[in-house]
Amino acid sequence: MYHNPVLLEECIEGLAIRPEGTYVDVTFGGGGHAREILKRLTSGRLLAFDQDSDAMQNLPQDDRFIFINQNFRYLINFLRLYKAVPVDGIIADLGISSHQIDMADRGFSTRFDAELDLRMDRKSGQSASQVINEYPPEQLKKIFAEYGELSNAYRIAKQIVEARDNEEITTTTRLKEVLLPLAERGRENKFYARVFQALRIEVNGELDVLKEMLLQTLKVLKPGGRLVVMSYHSLEDRLVKNFIKTGNFEGTEIKDFYGNLISPLKPLTRKPIVPDEEEIELNNRARSAKLRIAERKPYEQD
């Protein structure tokens, strides 16, 4: 296993596992959640998704376990294929795993000199290098402003375009060199983290994929079934928060004749659960984690 997942106990508790139930882990990663879920099942079963083929190194040998090497945007298709609808619970631990960060050749970490790739699934789509070298300035600016929440997005885009006119930017180190003049002194790592976050979200279509998956959970969760989602940056958390509260991503409240909020999910966490200092000390990645839990309401309340 790569590392202990963040807020593991709270995630498992949030699923309220029934021994004979059917559960889905849409972000298998190192298999930490999957192993804990399997410990609590008797006749139940667990289906797990991960588009990263590296995850296949961690598969438990268990007849109750099915691994699906696909993006979780195909949730409903594969659950139907395996005759697993409806399910009792779905867990999503978003973002990148510690393993992906630690693999120098993937380009996810700003610590290593690596090819600018950043794809979760290395078999498909465009790489970060293609984005950096081919996107027009306006599109680059939009990515860094929206996905990196960087106030100097225009200058970042301009700097990249000027540099790539001389020579293609193909490595993480070269991109950092190009952008160093724009990083605040003493806060360079935070700046680079946001730049790379923006690129990763764009390359993997992360926010669109998250929306697709969340909408599908409403069709596959049985009434009383649990949705457990952990996010690591405000863009993801805002989508999850709005969706759990209102059933849409804008957070638009729709009320019935009596003024009651109409939503397919019942939030079980008014505020997100966050790790304590002890966990953050053991795992720095936990610092930004926010966990939200919801329960599927009876269908007639949709």
C-alpha positions in Angstrom: 0.0 0.0 0.0 1.3 3.5 -0.8 0.3 5.5 2.3 -2.5 5.6 4.8 -5.4 7.5 3.3 -6.3 10.8 5.0 -9.2 10.7 7.5 -9.5 6.9 6.9 -11.6 6.2 10.0 -14.0 9.1 9.4 -14.4 8.0 5.7 -15.3 4.4 6.7 -17.6 5.5 9.5 -19.3 7.8 7.0 -20.1 4.9 4.7 -22.0 3.1 7.5 -21.1 -0.2 6.0 -23.6 -3.1 6.0 -21.8 -6.5 5.8 -24.0 -7.7 3.0 -24.0 -4.4 1.1 -22.5 -3.3 -2.3 -20.0 -0.5 -2.2 -18.0 1.5 -4.7 -14.6 3.1 -4.3 -14.2 5.4 -7.3 -10.6 6.3 -6.5 -8.8 3.1 -5.6 -5.3 4.5 -5.6 -3.2 2.6 -3.1 -6.2 0.6 -2.0 -6.3 1.9 1.6 -10.0 2.5 1.7 -10.8 -0.7 -0.3 -9.0 -2.9 2.3 -10.9 -1.3 5.2 -14.2 -1.7 3.4 -13.5 -5.4 2.6 -12.7 -6.1 6.3 -16.3 -5.1 7.1 -18.0 -7.1 4.4 -19.3 -10.6 4.7 -21.5 -11.5 1.6 -21.2 -7.9 0.3 -19.0 -6.8 -2.5 -16.8 -3.9 -3.5 -16.2 -2.4 -7.0 -13.3 0.0 -7.4 -12.3 2.4 -10.2 -8.9 3.8 -11.1 -7.8 5.0 -14.5 -4.1 5.0 -13.4 -2.7 1.6 -14.4 -0.1 1.9 -11.5 -3.0 1.2 -9.1 -3.2 -2.4 -10.4 0.0 -3.1 -8.3 -2.1 -2.9 -5.2 -5.2 -5.1 -6.0 -6.4 -7.3 -3.1 -6.9 -10.9 -4.0 -10.5 -11.2 -2.9 -13.6 -12.8 -4.6 -15.8 -10.0 -3.3 -13.6 -7.4 -5.1 -13.9 -6.1 -8.7 -11.4 -3.7 -10.2 -12.3 -1.4 -13.1 -9.3 0.3 -14.8 -11.4 3.2 -16.0 -12.2 6.9 -15.2 -15.0 7.2 -12.7 -17.0 9.2 -15.2 -18.1 5.8 -16.5 -19.6 4.8 -13.1 -23.1 3.9 -14.1 -22.0 2.0 -17.3 -19.8 -0.4 -15.3 -22.1 -0.8 -12.3 -24.8 -1.9 -14.8 -22.3 -4.2 -16.6 -21.6 -5.9 -13.3 -25.2 -5.9 -12.2 -24.3 -3.8 -9.1 -27.1 -1.2 -9.2 -28.3 0.0 -6.7 -25.4 0.4 -4.3 -25.2 1.1 -0.5 -22.3 3.5 -0.6 -19.8 5.4 -2.8 -16.5 6.8 -1.6 -14.3 9.3 -3.6 -10.9 10.5 -2.4 -10.2 13.2 -5.0 -7.0 14.7 -6.3 -3.7 12.8 -6.8 -2.3 10.1 -4.6 0.9 10.4 -2.7 2.3 7.7 -5.0 1.6 9.8 -8.1 3.4 12.7 -6.4 6.3 10.6 -5.5 6.8 9.1 -9.0 9.3 11.5 -10.5 8.6 10.6 -14.1 4.9 11.5 -13.9 5.5 15.3 -13.6 2.9 15.7 -10.8 5.4 17.0 -8.3 7.4 20.3 -8.5 10.2 18.6 -6.6 11.5 16.6 -9.5 12.8 17.3 -13.0 10.4 15.4 -15.2 8.6 15.5 -18.5 5.6 17.8 -18.3 2.8 15.2 -18.5 0.4 15.3 -15.6 -2.1 12.8 -17.1 -3.8 10.4 -14.7 -4.3 8.1 -17.6 -1.1 8.1 -19.7 -2.8 6.3 -22.6 -5.2 9.1 -23.5 -5.6 12.9 -24.0 -3.2 15.7 -24.2 -0.2 16.2 -21.9 0.6 19.4 -19.9 3.5 20.0 -22.3 1.0 20.2 -25.2 -1.2 22.7 -23.2 1.8 24.9 -22.3 3.2 24.9 -25.9 0.1 25.0 -28.0 -2.7 26.8 -26.1 -3.2 30.5 -27.1 -2.4 33.1 -24.5 -6.1 33.8 -23.6 -6.8 30.1 -22.9 -3.7 29.8 -20.8 -4.7 32.9 -18.8 -8.2 31.4 -18.2 -6.7 28.1 -16.9 -4.4 29.8 -14.4 -7.1 32.2 -13.2 -9.9 29.7 -12.9 -8.1 26.5 -11.9 -5.1 27.9 -10.1 -6.9 30.9 -8.7 -3.8 32.9 -9.5 -4.2 36.7 -9.6 -1.3 37.2 -12.0 -2.7 34.7 -14.6 -2.2 37.2 -17.5 1.5 37.6 -16.7 2.0 33.9 -16.3 0.5 33.3 -19.8 2.5 36.1 -21.3 5.7 34.8 -19.8 5.1 31.2 -21.1 4.3 32.4 -24.6 7.4 34.5 -24.8 9.6 31.7 -23.6 8.1 29.0 -25.8 8.6 31.2 -28.9 12.4 30.6 -28.4 12.2 27.0 -27.3 9.5 24.4 -26.4 8.9 24.0 -22.6 8.9 20.3 -22.1 10.0 19.7 -18.5 8.8 20.7 -15.0 12.1 22.3 -14.2 12.0 24.5 -17.4 8.5 25.6 -16.6 9.6 26.6 -13.1 12.6 28.5 -14.5 10.4 30.4 -16.9 7.9 31.4 -14.2 10.4 32.1 -11.3 10.4 35.9 -11.9 6.6 35.9 -11.2 6.8 33.9 -7.9 6.6 35.7 -4.6 9.9 35.5 -2.8 9.7 32.9 0.0 6.4 31.5 -1.4 7.7 30.0 -4.6 6.5 26.4 -3.8 2.9 27.6 -3.1 3.0 29.5 -6.4 4.3 26.5 -8.4 1.8 24.2 -6.7 -1.1 26.3 -8.0 0.4 26.5 -11.5 0.7 22.7 -11.6 -2.8 22.2 -10.1 -4.3 24.4 -12.8 -2.5 22.3 -15.5 -3.5 19.0 -13.9 -7.2 20.0 -13.7 -7.1 21.1 -17.4 -5.2 18.0 -18.7 -7.5 15.6 -16.9 -10.7 17.5 -17.2 -11.1 17.0 -13.4 -14.0 19.3 -12.6 -16.1 18.2 -15.5 -15.4 14.5 -14.7 -16.3 15.2 -11.0 -19.6 16.7 -12.0 -20.4 13.7 -14.3 -19.7 11.3 -11.5 -21.6 13.1 -8.8 -24.7 13.3 -11.0 -24.5 9.6 -11.6 -24.4 8.8 -7.9 -28.1 9.9 -7.7 -29.0 7.1 -10.1 -27.1 4.3 -8.5 -27.3 5.0 -4.7 -30.3 3.3 -3.0 -32.4 5.4 -0.6 -30.4 5.7 2.6 -27.1 5.0 0.7 -24.1 7.1 1.6 -21.9 9.4 -0.5 -18.5 10.1 1.1 -16.3 12.6 -0.8 -12.9 14.1 0.2 -11.5 17.0 -1.7 -8.2 18.8 -1.6 -8.9 22.2 -3.1 -11.6 24.8 -3.0 -12.8 24.3 -6.6 -13.6 20.6 -5.9 -15.0 21.3 -2.4 -17.4 24.0 -3.7 -18.8 21.7 -6.3 -19.3 18.9 -3.7 -20.8 21.2 -1.1 -23.3 22.7 -3.5 -24.2 19.4 -5.0 -24.9 17.8 -1.6 -26.9 20.8 -0.4 -28.9 21.6 -3.4 -28.5 18.8 -6.0 -26.8 21.3 -8.5 -23.4 22.7 -8.8 -24.3 26.4 -8.7 -25.8 26.0 -5.2 -29.2 27.3 -6.4 -31.8 26.4 -3.8 -35.1 25.0 -5.2 -38.0 25.0 -2.6 -41.4 23.3 -2.5 -44.7 25.1 -1.9 -44.0 25.0 1.9 -40.6 26.5 1.6 -38.7 23.2 2.1 -35.5 22.7 0.2 -35.9 20.1 -2.6 -32.7 18.1 -2.9 -31.9 14.4 -3.6 -29.3 14.2 -0.8 -29.4 14.9 2.9 -26.1 16.4 4.2 -24.7 14.6 7.2 -21.9 17.1 7.7 -22.9 20.7 8.1 -19.3 21.7 7.9 -16.6 19.6 6.3 -14.6 17.2 8.5 -10.9 18.2 8.5 -7.8 16.4 9.8 -6.4 17.2 13.3 -2.9 18.6 13.7 -1.5 15.1 14.6 -2.6 13.7 11.2 -1.3 16.7 9.3 2.1 16.2 11.0 2.2 12.6 9.9 0.9 13.4 6.3 1.4 16.9 5.0 -1.1 16.2 2.1 -3.8 16.0 4.8 -3.5 19.8 5.4 -6.0 20.8 2.7 -8.4 17.8 3.0 -12.1 18.4 3.5 -14.5 15.5 3.9 -18.3 15.7 3.3 -20.9 13.0 3.8 -24.4 12.7 2.5 -27.3 10.2 2.4 -29.6 9.5 -0.5 -33.1 10.6 0.2 -36.1 8.5 -1.0 -36.6 9.0 -4.7 -40.0 10.6 -4.4 -38.4 13.6 -2.7 -36.3 14.5 -5.7 
